[in-house]
Structures are given as C-alpha cells and as structure tokens.
Amino acid sequence: MQSWDYSSSFLGRILLGLGGFALFVAFRELTVPGLPRLLWYAAAAAWVTVAAPSLFVALGFSSPERSLVPPRGAGRFLTAMALLLAVAVGSSAYAKSLPRPSLPEDLFADEKGALVIAHRGGAALAPEDTIVAFEKGRELGSHWLEMDVWPTADGHIVVIHDDTVDRTTNGQGQVQEMTLHEIQSLDAGYWFTQDGGITYPFRGLGVFVPTLDEVLAALPDTRMVIEIKPDSADFARQVVAKVQEMGAAGKVMLPSFHQASEDAVRKASPKIPTSMTFEEGITFQILLRLGLASFWTPPGNVVAQMPPKMHGVPIITEAFIRMAHYKGLPVHVWTINDATEMRVLNYLGVDAIITDYPNVAIHLRNEGWRRP
C-alpha cells in the first residue's frame, strides 16, 4: 500500500509538473521579445520553483515539509504567477496588433546573405556620386546604388554628397548658392585618386556633377538609395515629385537624417521606403534596452539604416537585428569597408552592407562569405 501511494504521488507530480510546463511552453509562443518575454520567464520560474511544489502539497502528492512556502501562501503565488502570464500574453497581443511596414523583398537579405549597396556608387573605385561611379557599381553587381542630393540655386536637384563643391571638384562654393550651369562646368573627377595623390586618372575626362534626372535616365532599371541631405520638407517633396515624374517611385528608397525631410516623403508618397531618422533611431535604441521595443510602431515603410557604432556605443547587435526583423524592418549598415567586418555583419544577420568597396563585398558574397 505504501509503495502504491509513493508511485501514484510520483506519477501525479510528473504529470502535473510536465503538464504545467508544457502549457507554459505553449504560452511562450504567444509572447513577443522584450519585457513580455521576460514576464513569461518570471512566470515559468515561479511555476517551477514555488507554484508546482505548492500544488503538489495541496493535492497530496508531496509532504508540506518539501514546499518552499506555507500552504496558506500557495494561493498568492499562484495568483501572482497567473497575473504575470496574463500581462505577458495580453501585452504581446497588443504588440502584435501594431501596424508593420509593407516593404519589397529586395530590401532584405536573400539566400546568399547580405545585399551590397554601393556607397556613392563605390567611392573608392571611381569619382563619387557621378554617373561613372554608378555605372561601375552596377557593372560589379551591386544590388542598390547609394547617392546624395542637394538643391541648386536655380531649383535643380544635383547628386553630390557635401554641401560644397570644394572636396570633389576643382571649384569652390556652396551647392545651394550655385546654379546648375556653374556646378556642371566643374570637373567632378578632379580630386579622385587611388594612390594617395600620385595620380588623378579622371582629371580632364569630362566627369561632371549629374542631376537626379540624368542619373535616373542613365540607369532606368537600377535600384537607388537617394539620401536627402538638407533639412527641408520642401526639397524632400521636390525629390519625391521628381522620382514620380521619372517613373522611379517603385525602385528607390529616400532616406534622410532629418525628421522634417522624412515626414514630408512619407506624407507625399507613403509607399516609398524611408529610413529611421536620428530621433527615431535613438527612440528605438532606448526602447530596445528597456525591453519595450515590441511596442514601438514603425512610422511607415521604414528601413533601419545605421552605423555599427555611434559615439563608441554599439548599435548593430544581434538584439537590434532580431527586434528590427520582428518589426518588419530590414537592417542596412554603413559604411563598411573592411572585409572582416563585412563577414561579421553578414553572420549577425544584417540585410545589406553599404560600402565604398562593392567589389570586395560582392566577391565575399559570391564566395559564400568564407575567409580567404
């Protein structure tokens, strides 16, 4: 008789303990990453350490001496555990109901890993932000070409990174204070060198600062990341209008560091992908560290374009990538010129690498990201 009692008590503990744990595993699939998942872990820990042993005593499967809490306290622990679980599941249901971006697949990594975005067309290989560079980047097999745009004094949109022409041409002056004729009369290949200034192979070859119209017309089937440099809603709307006029709205992304510019793009054309602004990126990072990023709502069709670090603080981490993907955001990292760092970021799971050396990134991709 004593043996039967022991056997049935042991079987009861096994069935109740494992049954309860199996129920917790099922509930885990209902929770989202971050604080809700942490609450689930807390509830599961309460079940294993306190609630289940207390139930064993209450049901006669174990002696009171083996319980961590007095029998009268077991109900309170069960109630607390149930509340934790309810909050975890309920808050997760709310997080899952939040809107998500609707982005094209060609912004995400494919079966070969991270995509390659040629930064300024491949700034280490040809004069940056010129048609020469963009054609080179395309020939290498870059998935996207990245470029920058500014307005001229006479209302045109030119493709150039800096707010002056000084660094990349043989002229001087503020882009926004010069006419298109003045800018395009300059040599945009004047300062390009790959040997530290010994030779300047593009000088005098007619390389010029192109307009956005000219780039879109020269590369009609190429996907482009067009960064809006000024903090100007009016200029952002002008860029959107130009992209639409050229029939390129379905193949471009319009990032900007500035909130006013991105807000204007999102309002003018909600389907065109934009990037997280500085403020949005900071908000996302804070919420991620607090375990609350699951409750963040993407402000439209947004891509997480970020540097690996900012002011020495790591930005692109496994947790960041996992949460961004959970929220439906692709992760693009700039500007990565080291082959080892490219491999590491690909293994972390980023969707695209923005680089001045698209030739290096494409070679690594074609080789399966293996070490040489």
C-alpha positions as CSV (number, residue, x, y, z in Angstrom):
1,M,0.0,0.0,0.0
2,Q,2.8,2.4,0.8
3,S,4.5,1.6,-2.5
4,W,1.3,2.4,-4.3
5,D,1.0,5.7,-2.6
6,Y,4.5,6.7,-3.5
7,S,4.2,5.6,-7.1
8,S,0.9,7.4,-7.6
9,S,2.3,10.6,-5.9
10,F,5.4,10.5,-8.1
11,L,3.3,10.0,-11.2
12,G,1.0,12.8,-10.1
13,R,4.0,15.1,-9.7
14,I,5.3,14.2,-13.1
15,L,2.0,14.7,-14.9
16,L,1.2,18.0,-13.1
17,G,4.8,19.4,-13.4
18,L,5.3,18.5,-17.0
19,G,1.7,19.3,-18.0
20,G,2.1,22.8,-16.5
21,F,5.4,23.3,-18.1
22,A,4.1,22.2,-21.5
23,L,1.3,24.8,-21.1
24,F,3.9,27.4,-20.4
25,V,5.9,26.4,-23.5
26,A,2.7,26.9,-25.5
27,F,2.1,30.3,-23.9
28,R,5.7,31.3,-24.8
29,E,4.7,31.2,-28.5
30,L,2.1,33.9,-27.7
31,T,4.6,36.3,-26.2
32,V,6.8,38.8,-28.1
33,P,10.5,39.6,-27.5
34,G,11.4,42.1,-24.7
35,L,9.6,42.7,-21.5
36,P,6.6,40.4,-22.3
37,R,9.0,37.5,-22.8
38,L,10.8,38.4,-19.6
39,L,7.5,38.3,-17.7
40,W,6.9,34.9,-19.2
41,Y,10.2,33.6,-17.9
42,A,9.3,35.0,-14.5
43,A,6.0,33.2,-14.5
44,A,7.7,30.0,-15.7
45,A,10.3,30.3,-12.9
46,A,7.5,30.8,-10.4
47,W,5.8,27.7,-11.6
48,V,8.9,25.5,-11.3
49,T,10.2,26.8,-8.0
50,V,7.0,27.7,-6.0
51,A,3.7,27.1,-7.6
52,A,4.1,23.5,-8.8
53,P,5.6,22.3,-5.4
54,S,2.8,24.1,-3.6
55,L,0.2,22.3,-5.7
56,F,1.9,19.0,-5.0
57,V,1.3,19.6,-1.3
58,A,-2.3,20.8,-1.8
59,L,-3.1,17.7,-3.9
60,G,-1.4,15.3,-1.5
61,F,1.4,14.5,-3.9
62,S,4.1,15.7,-1.5
63,S,4.6,16.5,2.2
64,P,4.3,20.1,3.4
65,E,7.9,20.0,4.6
66,R,9.0,19.9,0.9
67,S,7.2,23.1,0.0
68,L,9.1,26.4,-0.1
69,V,6.0,28.4,1.1
70,P,3.3,27.6,3.7
71,P,0.2,26.1,2.3
72,R,-1.8,29.3,3.0
73,G,0.7,31.3,0.8
74,A,0.4,29.0,-2.2
75,G,-2.7,30.7,-3.5
76,R,-1.0,34.1,-3.5
77,F,1.9,32.7,-5.5
78,L,-0.4,31.0,-8.0
79,T,-2.3,34.3,-8.4
80,A,0.9,36.3,-8.9
81,M,2.1,33.7,-11.5
82,A,-1.2,33.9,-13.3
83,L,-1.1,37.7,-13.4
84,L,2.5,37.6,-14.8
85,L,1.4,35.2,-17.5
86,A,-1.8,37.3,-18.3
87,V,0.2,40.5,-18.6
88,A,2.8,38.8,-20.8
89,V,0.2,37.4,-23.2
90,G,-2.0,40.4,-23.1
91,S,0.7,42.9,-23.8
92,S,2.1,40.6,-26.5
93,A,-1.3,40.6,-28.2
94,Y,-1.3,44.4,-28.2
95,A,2.2,44.5,-29.7
96,K,1.2,42.1,-32.4
97,S,-1.7,44.3,-33.4
98,L,0.5,47.3,-34.1
99,P,1.0,48.2,-37.8
100,R,4.1,46.9,-39.7
101,P,5.8,48.2,-42.8
102,S,5.0,46.8,-46.2
103,L,8.4,46.7,-47.9
104,P,9.7,45.0,-51.1
105,E,11.7,41.8,-50.7
106,D,14.6,43.3,-52.5
107,L,15.4,45.4,-49.3
108,F,16.0,42.1,-47.4
109,A,18.9,39.7,-47.5
110,D,18.5,36.7,-49.8
111,E,19.6,33.1,-49.7
112,K,23.3,34.2,-50.4
113,G,23.2,36.6,-47.4
114,A,23.5,40.4,-47.1
115,L,22.9,42.5,-50.2
116,V,25.5,45.0,-51.4
117,I,24.8,48.7,-51.7
118,A,27.5,50.8,-53.5
119,H,28.1,53.9,-51.3
120,R,28.1,56.9,-53.6
121,G,28.4,54.4,-56.4
122,G,31.6,52.9,-55.0
123,A,33.5,56.0,-53.7
124,A,36.8,54.1,-53.6
125,L,36.6,52.9,-57.2
126,A,35.5,56.0,-59.1
127,P,34.7,59.6,-58.6
128,E,31.9,59.5,-56.0
129,D,28.3,60.4,-56.8
130,T,28.9,60.5,-60.6
131,I,27.4,58.5,-63.4
132,V,30.9,57.0,-63.9
133,A,30.8,55.6,-60.4
134,F,27.2,54.5,-60.7
135,E,27.8,52.6,-63.9
136,K,30.9,51.0,-62.3
137,G,28.8,49.9,-59.2
138,R,26.1,48.5,-61.4
139,E,28.6,46.6,-63.6
140,L,30.1,45.0,-60.4
141,G,26.7,43.6,-59.5
142,S,25.7,45.9,-56.7
143,H,22.1,45.4,-55.7
144,W,21.5,49.1,-54.9
145,L,23.4,52.3,-55.6
146,E,23.5,54.9,-52.9
147,M,23.7,58.6,-53.7
148,D,23.1,62.1,-52.1
149,V,21.1,65.0,-53.4
150,W,21.1,68.8,-52.9
151,P,19.2,71.7,-54.5
152,T,20.9,74.3,-56.7
153,A,20.2,78.0,-56.5
154,D,18.1,77.7,-59.7
155,G,15.9,74.9,-58.5
156,H,17.6,71.7,-59.9
157,I,18.4,68.6,-57.9
158,V,22.1,67.6,-58.1
159,V,23.8,64.5,-57.0
160,I,26.6,65.4,-54.6
161,H,27.5,64.5,-51.0
162,D,28.8,67.6,-49.5
163,D,27.1,71.0,-49.2
164,T,30.0,72.5,-51.1
165,V,31.8,71.5,-54.3
166,D,35.2,72.0,-52.8
167,R,36.2,68.4,-51.9
168,T,35.2,66.6,-55.0
169,T,35.6,69.2,-57.8
170,N,38.1,71.8,-59.0
171,G,35.8,74.6,-57.8
172,Q,34.7,76.2,-54.6
173,G,31.3,77.3,-53.3
174,Q,28.1,76.3,-51.6
175,V,25.9,74.0,-53.7
176,Q,22.7,75.7,-52.8
177,E,24.2,79.1,-53.8
178,M,25.4,78.0,-57.3
179,T,23.4,77.5,-60.5
180,L,23.3,74.1,-62.3
181,H,25.5,75.6,-65.1
182,E,28.1,76.7,-62.6
183,I,28.2,73.3,-60.9
184,Q,28.3,71.2,-64.1
185,S,31.1,73.3,-65.5
186,L,33.4,71.8,-62.8
187,D,35.5,68.7,-63.1
188,A,33.9,66.1,-60.7
189,G,36.8,63.7,-61.2
190,Y,39.5,66.3,-60.4
191,W,40.4,65.0,-56.9
192,F,39.8,61.3,-57.3
193,T,42.9,59.2,-56.6
194,Q,43.6,55.7,-55.6
195,D,47.3,56.0,-54.8
196,G,47.4,58.8,-52.3
197,G,47.7,61.7,-54.8
198,I,50.4,60.3,-57.1
199,T,47.9,60.1,-60.0
200,Y,44.5,61.6,-60.7
201,P,43.2,59.3,-63.5
202,F,39.8,61.0,-64.0
203,R,41.0,64.6,-64.4
204,G,40.0,66.3,-67.6
205,L,37.8,63.4,-68.7
206,G,34.6,65.3,-68.6
207,V,33.3,63.8,-65.4
208,F,30.6,66.1,-64.0
209,V,28.1,66.5,-61.2
210,P,24.9,65.0,-62.5
211,T,21.3,65.9,-61.9
212,L,19.0,63.4,-60.4
213,D,17.1,63.4,-63.7
214,E,20.3,62.4,-65.5
215,V,21.1,59.6,-63.1
216,L,17.6,58.2,-63.2
217,A,17.6,58.4,-67.0
218,A,21.0,56.8,-67.4
219,L,20.2,53.8,-65.1
220,P,16.5,53.2,-65.6
221,D,16.4,49.7,-64.2
222,T,18.7,50.2,-61.2
223,R,17.5,50.4,-57.6
224,M,18.7,53.5,-55.8
225,V,19.1,54.8,-52.3
226,I,18.8,58.6,-52.7
227,E,19.7,60.4,-49.5
228,I,18.1,63.8,-49.0
229,K,20.8,65.9,-47.4
230,P,19.1,69.2,-46.5
231,D,16.8,69.5,-43.6
232,S,14.0,70.7,-45.8
233,A,10.4,69.4,-46.2
234,D,10.0,71.5,-49.4
235,F,13.1,69.9,-51.0
236,A,12.0,66.5,-49.9
237,R,8.7,67.0,-51.7
238,Q,10.6,68.1,-54.8
239,V,12.7,64.9,-54.8
240,V,9.5,62.8,-54.4
241,A,7.9,64.7,-57.3
242,K,11.0,64.1,-59.5
243,V,11.1,60.4,-58.7
244,Q,7.5,60.1,-59.6
245,E,7.8,62.1,-62.7
246,M,10.7,59.8,-63.9
247,G,8.6,56.7,-63.1
248,A,11.1,55.5,-60.5
249,A,9.0,55.5,-57.3
250,G,9.0,51.7,-57.2
251,K,12.8,51.3,-57.3
252,V,14.0,54.0,-54.9
253,M,14.5,54.5,-51.2
254,L,14.6,58.0,-49.8
255,P,16.5,58.2,-46.5
256,S,17.4,61.3,-44.6
257,F,18.9,62.1,-41.2
258,H,16.3,64.9,-40.8
259,Q,12.8,64.4,-39.4
260,A,11.2,67.1,-41.4
261,S,12.5,65.7,-44.7
262,E,11.4,62.1,-43.9
263,D,8.0,63.2,-42.7
264,A,7.5,65.1,-45.9
265,V,8.4,62.0,-48.0
266,R,6.1,59.7,-46.0
267,K,3.2,62.1,-46.4
268,A,3.8,62.7,-50.1
269,S,4.3,59.1,-51.0
270,P,3.7,56.6,-48.2
271,K,4.8,53.6,-50.2
272,I,8.4,54.8,-50.9
273,P,10.7,53.4,-48.3
274,T,12.4,55.8,-46.0
275,S,15.0,55.3,-43.2
276,M,14.9,55.8,-39.4
277,T,15.8,59.4,-38.6
278,F,18.3,60.2,-35.9
279,E,15.4,60.8,-33.4
280,E,13.6,57.6,-34.4
281,G,16.8,55.6,-34.1
282,I,17.5,56.9,-30.6
283,T,14.0,56.1,-29.5
284,F,14.2,52.6,-30.9
285,Q,17.5,52.0,-29.1
286,I,16.2,53.3,-25.8
287,L,13.1,51.1,-26.0
288,L,15.2,48.1,-27.0
289,R,17.4,48.5,-23.9
290,L,14.3,48.8,-21.8
291,G,12.7,45.7,-23.3
292,L,9.8,47.8,-24.8
293,A,10.8,47.9,-28.5
294,S,8.0,45.4,-29.3
295,F,5.6,48.3,-28.6
296,W,7.3,50.6,-31.0
297,T,5.3,51.5,-34.1
298,P,7.3,52.0,-37.3
299,P,6.5,55.4,-38.9
300,G,5.6,53.9,-42.3
301,N,7.8,51.9,-44.7
302,V,11.0,52.3,-42.8
303,V,14.4,50.7,-43.2
304,A,16.9,50.6,-40.3
305,Q,19.9,52.2,-41.9
306,M,22.5,52.5,-39.1
307,P,26.3,52.6,-38.5
308,P,27.7,49.7,-36.5
309,K,28.5,52.1,-33.6
310,M,27.7,55.7,-32.6
311,H,29.9,57.6,-30.3
312,G,31.5,54.3,-29.3
313,V,28.2,52.7,-28.4
314,P,27.4,49.5,-30.3
315,I,24.2,49.9,-32.4
316,I,24.1,46.9,-34.7
317,T,23.8,44.0,-32.3
318,E,22.0,40.6,-32.5
319,A,19.3,42.0,-30.3
320,F,18.8,45.1,-32.6
321,I,18.7,42.9,-35.7
322,R,16.3,40.4,-34.2
323,M,13.9,43.1,-33.0
324,A,14.1,45.1,-36.3
325,H,13.3,41.9,-38.2
326,Y,10.4,41.2,-35.8
327,K,9.0,44.6,-36.5
328,G,9.4,44.0,-40.3
329,L,12.4,46.3,-40.8
330,P,15.4,45.4,-42.9
331,V,18.8,46.3,-41.4
332,H,21.3,48.1,-43.6
333,V,24.7,49.1,-42.2
334,W,27.0,51.9,-43.3
335,T,29.8,52.5,-44.2
336,I,31.7,49.1,-44.1
337,N,35.0,48.9,-45.9
338,D,36.7,46.1,-44.0
339,A,36.3,42.6,-45.3
340,T,36.3,41.0,-41.8
341,E,33.7,43.4,-40.6
342,M,31.6,42.6,-43.6
343,R,31.7,38.9,-42.8
344,V,30.8,39.5,-39.1
345,L,27.8,41.7,-40.0
346,N,26.6,39.1,-42.5
347,Y,26.8,36.4,-39.9
348,L,24.9,38.6,-37.5
349,G,22.1,38.7,-40.0
350,V,22.1,42.2,-41.5
351,D,20.2,42.6,-44.8
352,A,22.6,44.9,-46.6
353,I,26.1,46.3,-46.4
354,I,26.7,49.8,-47.6
355,T,30.3,50.1,-48.8
356,D,32.8,52.2,-50.8
357,Y,34.2,48.8,-52.0
358,P,31.3,47.0,-53.6
359,N,33.8,44.8,-55.4
360,V,35.1,43.4,-52.1
361,A,31.6,42.8,-50.7
362,I,30.4,41.2,-53.9
363,H,33.4,38.9,-54.0
364,L,32.8,37.8,-50.4
365,R,29.1,37.2,-51.2
366,N,29.9,35.1,-54.2
367,E,32.4,33.1,-52.2
368,G,29.8,32.3,-49.5
369,W,31.4,34.9,-47.1
370,R,34.2,32.4,-46.4
371,R,37.6,33.5,-45.2
372,P,40.4,33.5,-47.8
